[in-house]
Amino acid sequence: MKIRIALSAAAAAFVLINASTASAWDYEGHRLVNQLALASLPKDFPAFVSAPAAQERIAFLAGEADRWRNTPDQALKHVNAPDHYIDLEELAPFGLKPETLPPLRYDFVAHVARERGAHPEKFPAIDPAKNSDHTRELVGLLPWTITEYYAKLKSEFSYLKAFEAAGGTLRDIVALRIYVVHIAENVEEVGSALREVFTTNPPTSTWIGVSSLAVPEFLIEIEATAVLE
């Protein structure tokens, strides 16, 4: 039986882990994992996440991982697919075990490339017809995806905690600058999410359509300006 560790992510919100066999969880399984994680958050987590609308939004976004995985876009498949799994049984030919993995992503990629170059006889030939996204040389990058997203989340939520610690609330936000990938396709969804958060007196907002963001899999980035008395 092929063992694979799979990643379930709510975009720009939570990174959640689950173990599975070769079959995928798809949307319902990912949604359930996100709901369980929301129910287990510590009491000092930023308060806005406890709002029913926010929790439903996070649960819904659990399906982003499936939409990325099923895309016909080769560039997105190339950058995204290896982040969602690691095939543990394929580590041995590279002289690695789970406990000896390098702590940094590209140190691991360099190690894989060196071993493939030095010992090609250890690795079966890759069928180009099954490698259209050019990722079959890898065994997955899930452990590094988890640690990298965790670091990003800590950074982002530190701003929220500082804002709340200073007495800030949603009412103090006076302006939003919203960058949206594929704005024509996503404008309704983003607008709906904002209306759920800012139910009365929404701040002034500027919407900017972009071709991509710094992290390729992100579809939206929001800059907020708040005024605290």
Secondary structure, 3 states (H helix, E strand, C coil): CCCEEEEEEECCCEEEEEEECCCCCHHHHHHHHHHHHHHCCCCCCCHHHHCHHHHHHHHHHHHHHHHHHCCCCHHHHHHHHHHHEECHHHCHHHCCCHHHCCCCHHHHHHHHHHHHHHCHHHCCCCCHHHCCCCCCCCCECHHHHHHHHHHHHHHHHHHHHHHHHCCCCHHHEEEEEEEEECHHHHHHHHHHHHHHHCCCCCCEEEEEEECCCCCCCCCEEEEEEECCC
